[in-house]
Amino acid sequence: MNNLRVGLESRRTLEEAAARQLGIVPQKIRRVTLLKKAIDARRKKSITFVYHLLLDLELTNGERSRLEKKQLILPYKRAQTPKPQIGSEKLHGRPLVVGLGPAGLMAALELAENGYHPLVVERGRDLAHRVKDVETFWQTGQLDPVSNVQFGAGGAGTFSDGKLTTRVNDPIVGHILETFVAAGAPEEILYEQKPHVGTDRLRIMVTGLIHRIKKAGGEIRYETQVTDFHLDSKKGLTAVTLNGRERLETNGVILCCGHSARDTYEALYSRGVNMEAKAFAVGVRIEHSQALINKAQYGPFAAHPKLGAADYALIYHDASGRAVYSFCMCPGGEVVASSSEIGGLVVNGMSPYKRDTGRANSALVVAVTPDDFPEGPLGGMVFQRRYEALAYRAAGAYRAPAQSSRSFVDHTAPDLSVPFKTTYRRGLVPYDLRKILPNFVTDPLENGLRDFERRLPGFSREGLMIGVETRTSAPLRIVRGENGQSLNCRGLYPCGEGAGYAGGITSAAMDGFHEARHFMARFAPTVV
């Protein structure tokens, strides 16, 4: 049953509401399974929940015929995960998965549970040590380039809102979400329109996935970085170097390095692996009182207990041709220092599962293209570093340059005068962000803020802009063919967000799943 609307103030159970819409008595509904739940807040005075339900009905033939004729009920078929095709080519050494973010976790799990005994190498530390390292950084400003928000078990998404939405229309998404729930994610991610797990519950989920990989025969080595790739013009990939000294023979690598593994990009480029610059986006984090966002989105129901912290998604098409948009919006979250290189400042956002900090933040970014960094495949990486270094020098010690959005739009002296206390733990320094970011970013950003103010009152008058956000996605793509392999390096399977093929936790996990399937279609399982 699709599109069952239930008012915010309704006291009917789902069975009662469904029965009323179908014109049957509730007793004829034996069981209700929630397939999808969304909030329709377009009319602020009449907010409704919209449900898609799987119903187990006890109907007469006449009742069923009537409901099917009116298309009030439709047959339901659960998507089945296809069995993998298994290849026959021999692996030389163990299959290697590089990186333990969402793509690496899912690729390793798929390989392990199908008898391939993968070795997973993660340049960062295990989750417990990583969390301590990140907390130390936020408290003291002492950055560990090995273990930080970008590198370590779980990947960059571990310190995020844990959003699981994806624009990728792939039947495997249900399997991915079910895998996450089995590993410890909350069950509502299976039906919420905008599922999230929060940084705290995400860590539980990552721990569960790691346990499953090990139980199925996979091995994980932390603080182990691939520093070189050994290629043969005829055979393709033959080996990798780990930590600059250990040679590991293998002709099959699934590369899930993450979008901040710049030294990995440089190593691949030096070996001639086919890659190309791609568009991404740069800008700032903008922080508001959560109450302001709730009021703008929910009107008189802003504090209703059934609604929770409101989010938003905004886009503005500037006359310059550039898009300005919100990205990775974190309701009830905090703005965090997310650097991975000494002397470069990057900010991001994260939220706990309950989204209860009282502040909302989002990236507010402007699209940039290879025309803005024409130095070749690594040009986007150079571009990112340039503005991260400027941001660091503006404030120092991983404090962040910031200004009220009002002062930015009005071109007045930068100030931090907003009606809330920032969540950014390292501290803010008032600074004109136009002195850090290029004009082709700040001019559209100003125009976008003026437009967003009309849609969400208070957005540009009561916001706090914190710089800079540069790691929205990978600045390049490691080009691969339909078989999942690098175009000119046989045996290398570029995967996930770092390879330029995903844009979030779920899409990266799906890409990891599919790359593992491509890998298995070529190689026979590992003999150990």
Secondary structure as UniProt FT lines:
FT   STRAND          4..7
FT   TURN            8..9
FT   HELIX           14..22
FT   HELIX           26..28
FT   STRAND          29..40
FT   TURN            44..45
FT   STRAND          48..57
FT   HELIX           61..69
FT   TURN            70..71
FT   STRAND          96..98
FT   HELIX           102..112
FT   TURN            113..115
FT   STRAND          119..122
FT   HELIX           127..140
FT   TURN            153..154
FT   HELIX           156..159
FT   TURN            171..172
FT   HELIX           173..182
FT   TURN            183..184
FT   HELIX           187..190
FT   HELIX           198..215
FT   TURN            216..217
FT   STRAND          219..222
FT   STRAND          226..232
FT   TURN            233..235
FT   STRAND          236..242
FT   TURN            243..245
FT   STRAND          246..249
FT   STRAND          253..255
FT   TURN            259..260
FT   HELIX           262..270
FT   TURN            271..272
FT   STRAND          275..277
FT   STRAND          280..289
FT   HELIX           290..298
FT   HELIX           299..301
FT   TURN            302..303
FT   TURN            305..307
FT   STRAND          315..317
FT   TURN            319..320
FT   STRAND          323..330
FT   TURN            331..332
FT   STRAND          334..337
FT   TURN            342..343
FT   STRAND          347..350
FT   TURN            353..354
FT   STRAND          359..368
FT   HELIX           370..372
FT   TURN            374..375
FT   TURN            377..378
FT   HELIX           379..395
FT   TURN            397..398
FT   STRAND          400..404
FT   HELIX           405..410
FT   TURN            425..426
FT   STRAND          428..430
FT   HELIX           433..435
FT   HELIX           439..455
FT   TURN            457..461
FT   STRAND          464..469
FT   STRAND          476..478
FT   TURN            482..483
FT   TURN            490..491
FT   STRAND          492..494
FT   TURN            496..500
FT   HELIX           505..522
//
